[in-house]
């Protein structure tokens, strides 16, 4: 018999840790190869972790609600066979696998090699500190310019004394309250560097008879935090346009039945919207960027996020990778697959990573338009409204006429730090033009 350590596998770019939701087996249970063992949560996605070997669970190392890092052992199995060394293959050298490693763009590597920008000589530096901080806590440390000496004064309430989000936010709140007290100018700390605006305490909510208190679930907390962070990070500007999508509606009506009969799938409007957005991004590649301090990272790939409502009322954004390389039929299949897996909780963490631009279809709920919030670290998002029939003035060679047309509002929110009104407006106009001039002979 031998012992085998079950490790938390890699779950996509940028995913460094996961929370244990529940174990499907207990210590002493026998599990078969490829059988799901534990349910985990990363960001907004719940996933199952299968075991690559058969064996008996002799020790669970990470309990419910505990956090495990990628590559960390979460359980120990007893397997049949030789020693543990024979169960675990020898690790390959870098020289053996370097050709299989995808090398990011140089500017991305430069950003990744500096996890936190140094604001001053005594600011927190992740490379020189022995403190373990989650990515979320690190982002708060960076934003609030908390020094390493200050971090060492914070007593962590997490596992093994780790500093949690609640710990760091509590410290920031207390520090802001102290700094809001007027101080006299000194040589070591000029008044201009002291925060003088106190944080207004949250007003208590009054409760009446019959009011119900509902605790936010984990996903809703993540969404709430992400939305507040985005509005705090990006100065939002929204442009609007009303598109005549009569050609799009006519083309889809003519092709949806034959497409479903041929491929067994529905043909929605979303592949057409995404095709128009991809073409507009190719026209204006500076929409397909992210901001890192005072640097702009121009993305090579065009990965389109697709905001999807879940049955429980929450929201998730699966990502269509390399959307510019897919045909219209390929987009339709990718959209249907991601939407199905999102609504049935079958997405993997990698399915929600790496979006460079996002589309939200508020028209699904009968809304004419919306002002969407940018998913960080993207710099723009498009909302498409409901398609409705309207009388419109049409210019013809015989003069102007009034006709019934299919109309749809589009709302384009963008980060005014790097996207000015001209760029944001021209991008939206190009999306509009691609939809209005949709070729009725387009094949799928």
C-alpha positions in Angstrom: 0.0 0.0 0.0 1.1 3.6 -0.6 0.0 7.1 0.2 -1.1 9.5 -2.5 -1.5 13.2 -2.0 -4.5 14.6 -3.7 -3.5 18.1 -4.9 -5.7 21.1 -5.8 -5.3 21.2 -9.6 -4.7 24.3 -11.7 -8.0 25.9 -12.7 -7.1 28.5 -15.2 -5.0 31.6 -15.6 -5.1 34.0 -12.6 -6.8 31.4 -10.2 -4.4 31.0 -7.3 -6.6 29.5 -4.6 -10.1 28.0 -3.9 -12.5 27.5 -1.0 -13.6 24.0 0.0 -17.4 23.9 -0.2 -18.1 20.3 0.7 -16.5 16.8 0.6 -18.5 14.2 -1.2 -16.8 11.4 0.8 -15.6 10.9 4.3 -12.4 9.6 5.7 -12.3 5.8 5.3 -14.4 5.8 2.1 -13.1 4.2 -1.1 -13.2 6.3 -4.2 -12.6 5.3 -7.8 -10.4 6.9 -10.4 -11.9 10.1 -12.0 -14.7 10.2 -9.4 -15.5 13.6 -8.1 -14.3 14.0 -4.5 -14.7 17.5 -3.4 -16.7 20.6 -4.4 -14.7 23.9 -4.5 -15.4 27.5 -5.2 -13.2 30.0 -7.1 -14.5 33.5 -7.8 -18.0 32.9 -9.1 -17.6 29.3 -10.2 -18.3 26.1 -8.3 -16.4 23.1 -9.5 -15.8 19.4 -8.7 -12.3 18.0 -8.2 -11.9 14.4 -9.4 -9.3 12.0 -8.2 -6.7 10.7 -10.7 -6.3 7.5 -8.8 -8.4 5.0 -6.9 -7.9 4.5 -3.2 -9.2 5.1 0.3 -9.3 8.5 1.9 -7.3 8.2 5.1 -6.9 11.9 5.8 -8.8 15.1 4.8 -6.4 18.0 5.0 -8.7 20.9 4.1 -12.0 21.1 5.8 -15.2 22.9 4.7 -14.8 26.7 4.2 -11.0 26.5 4.4 -8.9 27.9 1.6 -6.4 25.8 -0.4 -3.7 27.1 -2.8 -3.2 25.6 -6.2 -0.9 22.6 -5.9 -1.5 22.2 -2.2 -2.5 18.8 -0.8 -6.1 18.7 0.2 -6.4 15.0 1.1 -4.3 11.8 1.5 -5.4 8.6 -0.2 -4.2 5.0 0.4 -3.6 3.3 -2.9 -2.5 -0.1 -3.9 1.0 -0.5 -5.4 4.6 0.4 -4.5 6.0 3.3 -2.7 4.7 6.8 -3.0 7.6 7.7 -5.3 6.4 5.1 -7.7 2.9 6.6 -7.7 4.2 10.1 -8.4 6.2 10.6 -11.7 9.5 12.3 -11.6 9.1 16.0 -12.2 10.4 17.1 -15.6 13.1 19.7 -15.9 12.4 23.1 -17.4 14.5 22.2 -20.4 12.1 19.3 -21.1 8.9 21.3 -20.9 9.9 24.9 -21.9 8.6 24.5 -25.5 5.2 23.6 -24.1 4.9 26.8 -22.0 2.9 29.6 -23.4 4.9 32.8 -23.1 2.8 35.9 -22.5 3.5 39.2 -24.3 6.5 41.1 -23.0 4.3 44.0 -21.6 2.1 41.5 -19.8 5.2 39.8 -18.3 6.4 43.1 -17.1 3.1 43.8 -15.3 3.0 40.3 -13.8 6.5 40.6 -12.5 5.5 43.6 -10.4 2.5 42.3 -8.3 2.2 45.6 -6.4 3.5 49.0 -7.5 5.8 50.6 -5.0 4.4 53.9 -3.9 7.2 54.7 -1.5 10.3 53.2 0.0 8.3 51.7 2.9 5.3 50.5 1.0 4.4 46.8 1.1 6.4 44.7 -1.3 5.1 41.2 -2.0 8.5 39.9 -3.1 10.3 40.8 0.1 7.6 40.0 2.6 6.9 36.6 4.2 3.3 37.5 4.7 0.8 35.5 2.7 -2.0 37.6 1.3 -4.8 36.6 -1.0 -5.1 38.4 -4.4 -8.1 40.4 -3.1 -6.3 41.5 0.1 -3.2 42.4 -2.0 -5.4 44.7 -4.2 -6.7 46.5 -1.1 -3.2 46.9 0.2 -2.1 48.3 -3.2 -5.1 50.7 -3.4 -4.8 51.9 0.2 -0.9 52.1 0.1 -0.5 50.1 3.3 3.1 49.7 4.3 4.6 46.4 5.4 5.2 47.7 8.9 1.5 48.5 9.1 0.6 45.0 7.8 2.6 43.5 10.6 0.4 45.2 13.2 -2.8 43.6 11.9 -3.9 40.5 13.7 -5.2 38.1 11.1 -8.4 36.2 11.9 -8.1 33.7 9.0 -6.6 30.2 8.9 -3.2 30.1 10.5 -3.5 33.8 11.3 -3.8 35.0 7.7 -5.1 38.5 7.1 -8.6 38.3 5.6 -10.6 40.9 3.7 -12.5 41.8 6.8 -9.3 42.4 8.7 -7.8 44.7 6.1 -11.0 46.7 5.6 -11.3 47.1 9.4 -7.8 48.4 9.6 -8.4 50.8 6.7 -11.6 52.1 8.3 -9.8 52.7 11.7 -6.8 54.2 10.0 -9.0 56.6 8.0 -10.8 57.6 11.2 -7.5 58.4 12.9 -6.1 60.3 9.9 -9.3 62.4 9.6 -8.5 64.1 12.9 -6.8 67.5 12.2 -3.1 67.5 12.8 -0.4 70.1 12.8 2.0 70.3 9.9 5.4 68.7 10.6 8.5 68.0 8.6 8.1 64.3 8.6 4.4 64.3 7.6 3.1 67.3 5.6 -0.6 68.1 6.0 -1.1 67.6 2.2 -0.3 63.9 2.7 -2.9 63.3 5.4 -6.4 62.2 4.6 -8.7 64.8 5.9 -12.0 63.5 4.6 -13.7 61.3 7.3 -15.6 58.3 6.2 -19.3 58.7 7.0 -20.5 55.8 9.1 -23.2 53.6 7.5 -26.6 54.6 8.7 -28.4 51.9 10.5 -31.4 50.4 8.6 -34.7 50.6 10.5 -36.7 47.4 10.5 -40.5 47.2 10.6 -42.8 44.4 11.4 -42.9 41.8 8.6 -39.5 42.8 7.2 -37.3 39.9 6.2 -33.6 39.7 6.6 -31.9 37.7 3.8 -28.2 36.9 4.1 -26.3 37.4 0.9 -24.9 34.1 -0.5 -21.3 33.8 -1.6 -21.8 34.7 -5.2 -23.9 37.8 -4.4 -21.2 39.0 -2.0 -18.6 38.6 -4.8 -20.8 40.4 -7.3 -21.5 43.3 -4.9 -17.8 43.7 -4.1 -16.8 43.6 -7.8 -19.4 46.2 -8.7 -18.4 48.6 -6.0 -14.7 48.1 -6.9 -15.4 48.8 -10.5 -17.2 52.1 -9.9 -14.4 53.1 -7.5 -11.7 52.2 -10.0 -13.1 53.4 -13.3 -14.8 56.8 -14.1 -17.7 55.5 -16.1 -19.0 57.2 -19.2 -22.0 55.8 -21.2 -22.8 56.5 -24.8 -26.1 55.5 -26.5 -27.2 54.7 -30.0 -30.4 53.4 -31.6 -29.7 50.8 -34.2 -32.0 49.7 -37.1 -31.6 45.9 -36.9 -34.3 45.0 -39.5 -31.8 43.2 -41.6 -30.6 41.2 -38.6 -34.1 40.2 -37.6 -35.0 39.3 -41.2 -31.9 37.2 -41.7 -32.3 35.3 -38.4 -36.0 34.6 -39.1 -35.0 33.1 -42.5 -32.2 30.9 -41.0 -33.2 29.9 -37.5 -35.3 26.9 -38.4 -32.9 25.4 -40.9 -30.0 25.9 -38.5 -31.8 24.2 -35.6 -32.7 21.3 -37.9 -29.2 21.0 -39.2 -27.2 21.5 -35.9 -29.9 20.8 -33.3 -29.3 24.2 -31.6 -31.1 27.5 -31.4 -29.8 30.5 -33.4 -30.0 33.6 -31.2 -29.1 37.2 -31.9 -26.0 37.0 -29.7 -23.6 35.5 -32.3 -24.5 38.4 -34.6 -23.9 41.0 -31.9 -20.6 39.4 -31.0 -19.5 39.3 -34.6 -20.3 43.1 -34.9 -18.4 43.8 -31.7 -15.3 41.8 -32.8 -15.2 43.7 -36.1 -15.4 47.0 -34.2 -12.6 45.9 -31.9 -10.5 45.1 -34.9 -11.2 48.7 -36.1 -10.5 50.2 -32.7 -8.0 47.9 -30.8 -7.5 50.4 -28.0 -10.9 49.3 -26.7 -9.4 45.9 -26.1 -7.0 47.0 -23.3 -6.5 47.0 -19.5 -5.0 49.6 -17.2 -2.1 48.8 -14.8 -1.2 52.0 -12.9 0.0 54.4 -15.5 0.5 51.7 -18.1 -2.0 50.5 -20.8 -1.9 46.8 -21.7 -3.1 46.2 -25.2 -4.5 42.8 -25.5 -3.6 40.6 -28.5 -6.5 38.1 -28.1 -10.2 39.1 -28.4 -12.0 37.3 -25.7 -15.7 38.2 -25.3 -17.4 37.9 -21.9 -21.1 37.1 -22.1 -23.1 38.2 -19.0 -25.5 35.4 -18.2 -28.4 35.4 -15.7 -28.6 32.3 -13.5 -31.8 30.6 -12.2 -31.0 31.7 -8.6 -30.9 35.4 -9.7 -27.2 35.8 -9.7 -25.0 36.7 -12.6 -22.0 35.1 -14.2 -19.8 36.0 -17.2 -18.5 33.0 -19.2 -15.9 33.9 -21.8 -15.7 33.1 -25.5 -11.9 32.8 -26.1 -10.5 34.0 -29.4 -13.9 35.1 -30.7 -12.3 36.7 -33.8 -11.2 33.2 -34.9 -14.7 31.7 -34.8 -17.2 31.5 -37.7 -20.7 32.6 -37.1 -21.7 29.0 -36.6 -18.8 28.5 -34.2 -19.9 31.6 -32.2 -23.4 30.2 -32.0 -22.2 26.8 -30.7 -19.8 28.4 -28.2 -22.6 30.7 -26.9 -25.1 27.9 -26.5 -22.6 25.7 -24.8 -21.5 28.3 -22.3 -25.0 29.4 -21.5 -26.2 25.9 -20.9 -23.2 25.0 -18.7 -23.6 28.3 -16.8 -27.2 27.7 -16.0 -26.5 24.1 -15.0 -23.4 24.9 -12.8 -21.1 23.0 -15.1 -18.6 25.9 -15.9 -15.0 25.5 -15.0 -13.0 28.4 -13.5 -11.1 28.7 -16.8 -14.5 29.4 -18.5 -14.8 32.7 -16.7 -11.2 34.0 -17.0 -9.5 36.2 -19.5 -12.3 38.4 -21.0 -11.1 41.5 -22.7 -14.6 42.9 -23.6 -18.1 42.1 -22.4 -21.7 42.1 -23.8 -24.8 42.2 -21.6 -28.2 41.5 -23.2 -30.7 43.5 -21.1 -33.2 43.1 -23.8 -33.8 39.5 -22.6 -35.8 41.0 -19.8 -37.7 43.4 -22.0 -35.6 46.4 -21.1 -34.9 49.0 -23.7 -31.5 50.0 -22.5 -29.2 50.0 -19.4 -26.0 51.5 -18.1 -23.8 48.5 -17.5 -20.9 48.5 -15.1 -17.4 47.6 -16.5 -16.0 44.2 -15.4 -12.5 44.9 -14.1 -9.8 44.9 -15.5 -11.6 45.5 -18.8 -12.3 49.1 -19.9 -15.6 48.8 -21.7 -18.9 46.9 -21.9 -21.9 46.9 -24.3 -25.5 46.5 -23.3 -28.0 45.6 -26.0 -31.7 46.3 -25.4 -35.0 44.7 -26.5 -35.7 44.8 -30.3 -39.1 46.6 -30.9 -41.0 47.6 -34.0 -41.1 51.4 -34.5 -42.2 53.7 -37.3 -39.1 55.3 -38.8 -38.3 57.7 -41.6 -36.5 55.9 -44.5 -34.6 57.8 -47.2 -35.2 56.4 -50.7 -34.4 57.5 -54.2 -38.1 58.6 -54.5 -37.9 60.6 -51.2 -38.5 60.0 -47.5 -41.1 57.4 -46.5 -42.3 56.2 -43.1 -41.9 52.4 -42.6 -42.1 49.9 -39.7 -38.5 49.0 -38.7 -36.9 46.8 -36.0 -35.1 49.1 -33.6 -32.7 48.4 -30.7 -30.9 50.7 -28.2 -27.3 50.0 -27.4 -25.5 51.4 -24.4 -21.7 51.5 -24.3 -20.0 52.1 -20.9 -16.3 52.8 -21.0 -13.4 53.8 -18.7 -12.7 57.5 -19.2 -9.2 57.1 -17.9 -8.1 55.6 -21.2 -11.2 55.7 -23.5 -12.3 59.2 -24.4 -15.7 60.1 -25.8 -14.4 60.1 -29.4 -13.0 56.5 -29.2 -16.0 55.2 -27.2 -18.5 56.9 -29.5 -16.8 55.8 -32.8 -16.5 52.3 -31.5 -20.3 52.2 -30.8 -21.1 53.7 -34.2 -19.1 51.0 -35.9 -21.0 48.3 -34.0 -24.2 50.0 -35.1 -23.1 50.2 -38.8 -22.1 46.5 -38.9 -25.6 45.6 -37.6 -27.5 48.0 -39.8 -25.7 46.8 -42.9 -25.9 43.1 -42.1 -25.8 41.1 -45.3 -29.0 39.1 -45.9 -26.9 36.5 -47.9 -24.6 35.7 -44.9 -24.1 32.0 -44.6 -24.0 30.0 -41.4 
